[in-house]
Amino acid sequence: MKIGITCYPTYGGSGAVATELGIALAARGHEVHFITYQQPFRLPSFLPNVYFHEVEVGRYPLFEFPPYDLALAVKMHEVVRDHGLEVLHCHYAIPHATSAWIAREMLRESNRDVKVVTTLHGTDITIVGQERSFFTITKFSIEKSDAVTAVSEYLRDETYRAFGCTGCAVEVIHNFIDPVLFERARHAAPFPEAVRDGKKVLMHISNFRAVKRVRDVVKVFAQVHKALPATLVMVGDGPERVEAEDEARDLGVHADVRFLGKIDSVAPLLAGADLFLLPSQTESFGLSALEALACGVPVIASRVGGLPEVVQHGVTGWLHPLGDVEAMARDAVAVLSNQALWNATSTAAASDARARFAEADVVGQYEALYRRTLGIA
């Protein structure tokens, strides 16, 4: 099959999943074309069967805000026309699915067609799509797609609740991991001894937006730090980083908190962690939590959104009510101070991630979806 993929190419879960999906599809012999404004951050410079088409947005004095959605639609039309794409797979309803619908209508004017598959990742439904000014176009874009998927049961149900979407059926296809890449044993000692120095390593990875509650990450760590030698590694960057740094200073733990900034390849880092913290306000799925589990890292997180579908409470990690820093810290200390408990949880985490979220199985689900949408037996 010839498949076009459009996603936000910058640091974040949806872009990571979309890129890894494209790479996996190409490895299975499909021709994959990424159509976006810059090369996705997890996409190598060259891979067989993979092509990148940059969307260029012209700047004119007439436009205070250059119309990216229209430029994207034109580029989608061009790539489908010139390369014979059969499917446009859009990650996020707006503006990507909207642009794909425009491109499809343009193609139909010349008796050409393309199928539009839309994957909902979360923010497009839970925040942006429910803004009054975007509600109607989001609902329209979902219903005009030929197939729609959501990355969790929670997000599927939230889509039905918020939009109704009487004209569409939303299929749940979870995010996935590459079992080989996230094999803990293949990444030896990612942190220098000066960082570990006999301490337990707690880790958090995110885009540091307010919804990630990075202050709570530091608060949990501060309580753990009082109970046992520990260091906190913060991976990523964003608007709340300064607040997290301030919190670490205020709580007197800044000397044991390392801010590494944005790092594309997180598997080696996770392989050196003892515990992963994700006290988010909401998560439609929680890809960073899944990647941690795949590396055998127990996860302590909020019981919100799609996280209960990823983390098995008391088996692969622990889930607590939003903002319950004390309970999160209590379980963190318990597992980090009990090697037998940590070993059992780590083993269960890695096993469960591979059993339920392996790349081969999930990519196969997408292939089957494409075939059904195209009417291929």
C-alpha atoms as one frame of an Amber mdcrd trajectory, in Angstrom:
protein
   0.000   0.000   0.000   0.984   3.643  -0.476   0.297   5.584   2.704   0.644
   9.261   3.590   1.163  10.190   7.245   0.640  13.652   8.693   1.474  14.414
  12.304   2.950  17.098  14.498   6.660  16.408  13.950   7.907  17.939  17.182
   8.616  16.419  20.595   5.553  14.578  21.862   3.779  11.241  22.033   1.580
  11.568  18.941   4.503  12.492  16.699   6.585   9.648  18.119   3.860   7.068
  17.542   3.059   8.319  14.039   6.719   8.241  13.053   7.364   4.791  14.514
   4.229   3.531  12.745   5.489   4.855   9.427   8.908   3.289   9.913   7.336
  -0.071  10.823   4.987   0.045   7.826   7.920   0.790   5.514   9.830  -2.169
   6.965   6.853  -4.341   5.964   7.169  -3.198   2.352   4.633  -0.367   2.232
   5.525   2.979   0.665   5.232   5.693   3.324   5.146   9.462   2.717   5.379
  11.860   5.657   3.647  15.159   4.868   4.290  17.890   7.439   6.116  21.168
   8.050   9.397  19.598   9.179  10.980  16.183   9.399   9.545  14.249  12.367
  11.955  14.170  15.302  12.189  10.361  15.418  12.631   9.927  11.665  16.205
   9.095  10.522  17.585  10.951   7.521  17.102   7.988   5.178  15.132   4.760
   5.233  13.993   2.512   2.366  10.352   3.114   1.318  10.144   6.317   3.408
   9.738   9.782   1.887   9.350  13.226   3.426   7.416  16.107   1.863   7.794
  19.493   3.518   4.779  21.776   3.728   5.929  25.294   2.985   3.740  28.105
   4.250   4.098  31.312   2.289   4.153  34.587   4.183   2.213  37.486   2.724
   1.456  40.909   4.225  -2.262  40.177   3.774  -2.129  37.225   6.201  -1.416
  38.005   9.838  -1.476  34.249  10.485  -0.241  32.143   7.532  -2.846  29.457
   6.642  -0.960  26.208   7.392  -4.094  24.084   7.033  -4.592  25.227   3.433
  -0.916  24.809   2.572  -1.111  21.298   4.038  -4.201  20.481   1.966  -2.436
  21.595  -1.216   0.643  19.510  -0.394  -1.520  16.457   0.425  -3.318  16.846
  -2.910   0.002  17.137  -4.716   1.589  14.082  -3.071  -1.497  11.881  -3.600
  -1.707  12.962  -7.237   1.991  12.536  -8.017   2.701   9.372  -6.008  -0.618
   7.533  -6.135  -1.242   7.389  -2.401  -4.183   5.247  -1.350  -4.518   6.372
   2.281  -3.913   9.639   4.129  -3.421   8.796   7.807  -3.908  11.927   9.901
  -2.770  12.037  13.504  -4.980  14.676  15.175  -8.357  15.728  13.844  -7.553
  19.411  13.402  -6.096  20.680  11.274  -4.801  17.447   9.742  -8.050  15.609
   9.032  -9.636  18.869   7.930  -6.842  19.416   5.412  -7.134  15.824   4.210
 -10.862  16.270   3.570 -10.116  19.362   1.465  -7.423  17.472  -0.457  -9.818
  14.572  -1.067 -12.515  16.905  -2.391  -9.971  18.510  -4.730  -8.935  15.066
  -5.987 -12.540  14.078  -6.644 -12.861  17.012  -9.014 -10.453  15.138 -11.288
 -11.992  11.704 -10.647  -9.257  10.686  -8.211  -9.789   9.547  -4.643  -7.955
   8.797  -1.423  -9.140   7.326   1.873  -8.765   9.404   5.045  -7.934   7.639
   8.324  -7.841   9.814  11.445  -6.195   8.829  14.718  -7.242  10.806  17.791
  -4.479  11.255  20.351  -6.123  13.340  23.043  -5.600  17.078  23.041  -7.527
  17.374  19.777 -10.553  15.939  21.593 -10.191  16.772  25.287  -9.023  20.390
  24.968  -8.785  21.952  21.500 -11.786  20.236  19.944 -14.098  21.223  22.779
 -13.248  24.912  22.447 -16.390  26.560  21.140 -14.647  28.000  18.088 -13.283
  24.576  17.041 -16.076  22.230  18.119 -18.008  22.134  14.852 -14.981  21.722
  12.575 -13.540  18.997  14.817 -16.808  17.034  14.744 -17.079  17.550  10.982
 -13.510  16.359  10.384 -14.045  13.208  12.451 -17.323  12.333  10.758 -15.947
  12.962   7.255 -13.033  10.581   7.810 -13.335   7.139   6.238 -12.059   5.506
   9.437 -11.329   6.843  12.921  -9.195   5.377  15.684  -8.433   6.423  19.253
  -5.380   5.444  21.263  -7.403   4.348  24.316 -10.870   3.276  25.366 -11.001
   6.384  27.528 -10.428   8.628  24.508 -12.957   6.746  22.388 -15.592   7.175
  25.083 -14.687  10.841  25.565 -15.040  11.399  21.812 -18.546   9.945  21.820
 -19.458  11.921  24.942 -18.144  15.245  23.698 -19.084  15.083  20.024 -21.709
  12.410  19.565 -20.189  11.567  16.199 -23.262   9.694  15.026 -21.721   9.310
  11.596 -18.625   7.411  12.670 -17.395   4.421  14.630 -14.208   4.953  16.618
 -11.939   1.895  16.804  -9.433   1.618  19.652  -5.873   0.895  18.526  -3.452
   1.429  21.370  -0.002   2.949  21.121   2.906   0.520  20.941   6.564  -0.118
  21.710   9.418  -1.807  19.902  10.264  -4.710  22.257  13.866  -4.861  21.045
  14.583  -1.149  21.437  13.154  -1.075  24.957  14.956  -4.186  26.190  16.588
  -3.066  29.434  19.568  -5.432  29.150  20.760  -4.001  25.827  21.459  -0.550
  27.307  24.388  -0.687  29.700  24.923   1.987  32.388  23.435   5.078  30.678
  24.283   7.326  33.624  27.802   8.070  34.854  28.574   7.006  38.405  28.565
  10.680  39.428  24.816  10.764  38.732  23.885   7.447  40.305  26.502   7.258
  43.105  24.600   4.504  44.895  21.285   6.366  44.610  17.949   5.216  43.227
  17.111   6.967  39.955  13.587   8.364  39.551  12.641   9.686  36.122  10.030
  11.856  34.425   9.717  12.462  30.664   7.292  14.974  29.163   6.815  18.251
  27.331   6.578  20.065  30.689   3.144  21.509  30.024   0.907  22.400  32.960
  -1.137  19.213  32.474   1.962  17.142  33.363   2.089  18.616  36.910   5.873
  18.633  37.076   5.757  20.343  40.484   4.104  17.177  41.808   6.951  15.150
  40.322   9.419  17.160  42.394   7.197  16.976  45.496   7.035  13.184  45.291
  10.776  13.020  44.802  11.412  15.292  47.784   9.588  12.866  50.077  11.468
   9.894  48.618  14.722  11.821  49.021  14.070  12.113  52.761  13.663   8.356
  53.090  16.523   7.024  50.956  19.392   8.173  48.701  17.871   9.153  45.366
  18.291  11.348  42.317  15.618  12.669  39.942  16.209  12.853  36.181  13.856
  15.181  34.279  13.824  14.658  30.508  12.139  17.157  28.190  11.426  20.843
  28.166   8.515  23.227  28.117   6.720  26.102  29.835   6.676  24.519  33.320
  10.389  23.727  33.529  11.188  26.892  35.440   8.453  26.085  37.963   9.904
  22.608  38.460  13.374  24.050  38.996  11.970  26.547  41.512  10.136  23.750
  43.346  13.341  21.740  43.599  15.164  24.730  45.110  12.301  25.522  47.484
  12.254  21.926  48.768  16.031  21.777  49.080  16.567  18.909  46.621  17.896
  20.829  43.607  21.386  19.297  43.964  19.899  15.866  43.233  17.619  16.871
  40.348  19.045  16.726  36.809  17.272  18.540  33.962  18.493  16.997  30.700
  16.309  18.898  28.221  14.866  17.339  25.062  16.349  13.967  24.133  14.962
  11.992  21.202  16.261   8.554  22.161  14.841   7.814  25.617  15.227   4.030
  25.771  18.846   4.114  27.049  17.835   6.592  29.761  14.832   4.574  30.872
  17.007   1.488  31.087  18.967   3.234  33.834  15.906   4.274  35.860  14.468
   2.568  38.931  11.091   4.305  38.958   9.024   6.454  36.583   6.749   9.247
  37.834   3.748  10.510  35.847   1.344  12.439  38.143  -0.446  14.074  35.184
  -3.755  15.886  35.342  -4.860  13.815  32.362  -3.337  11.396  29.862  -5.230
  10.045  26.888  -2.867   7.073  26.854   0.519   7.690  28.495   3.160   6.652
  25.959   6.054   7.602  28.240   4.613   5.324  30.929   4.393   2.436  28.439
   7.990   2.984  27.327   9.107   2.940  30.963   7.215  -0.294  31.634   8.768
  -1.886  28.555  12.195  -1.125  30.048  11.174  -2.842  33.266  10.680   0.418
  35.142   7.730   0.418  37.585   5.420   3.417  37.106   3.687   5.547  39.707
   1.034   7.751  38.136  -2.339   9.436  38.500  -5.446   7.307  38.033  -6.698
   9.459  35.148  -7.626   9.133  31.484  -6.122   6.161  29.704  -3.416   5.412
  32.279  -5.420   2.588  33.923  -5.323   0.857  30.518  -1.518   1.011  30.534
  -0.485   0.575  34.185  -1.846  -2.401  36.135  -2.207  -1.157  39.702  -0.255
  -3.251  42.163   1.257  -5.366  39.378   3.293  -3.175  37.008   3.050   0.022
  39.039   0.705   2.043  41.216  -2.092   4.493  40.419  -3.392   7.133  42.824
  -5.934   9.968  42.793  -4.830  13.172  41.118  -2.593  15.233  43.384  -2.131
  12.558  46.063   1.586  13.207  46.427   1.771  11.458  49.800   0.389   8.152
  48.477   2.643   8.275  45.426   5.697   8.915  47.595   4.696   6.144  50.001
   4.557   3.557  47.225   7.760   4.912  45.709   9.637   4.399  48.956   8.095
   0.957  49.420   9.169  -0.402  46.040  12.588   1.277  46.025  13.480  -0.072
  49.456  12.343  -3.648  48.755  14.498  -5.333  46.088  12.275  -8.397  45.849
   9.188  -6.233  45.249  11.052  -4.128  42.705  12.272  -7.227  40.840   8.761
  -8.688  40.676   7.208  -5.414  39.522   9.953  -4.788  36.968   9.573  -8.253
  35.472   5.783  -7.930  35.315   6.053  -4.474  33.713   8.331  -5.596  30.893
   6.287  -8.737  30.271   2.929  -6.966  30.217   4.148  -4.200  27.891   5.295
  -6.808  25.387   2.188  -8.938  25.724  -0.328  -6.142  25.166   1.467  -3.374
  23.259   4.049  -5.019  20.978   4.770  -3.168  17.763   4.119  -6.130  15.476
   0.606  -6.667  16.805  -0.458  -3.013  16.765   1.000  -2.257  13.328  -0.877
  -5.302  12.089  -4.096  -3.756  13.403  -3.423  -0.610  11.379  -2.677  -2.653
   8.251  -5.972  -4.482   8.677  -7.775  -1.157   9.124  -6.261   0.240   5.917
  -7.312  -2.866   3.989 -10.884  -2.714   5.306 -11.083   0.984   4.448  -9.803
   0.314   0.926 -12.089  -2.686   0.505  -9.188  -5.099   0.170  -9.931  -8.629
   1.351
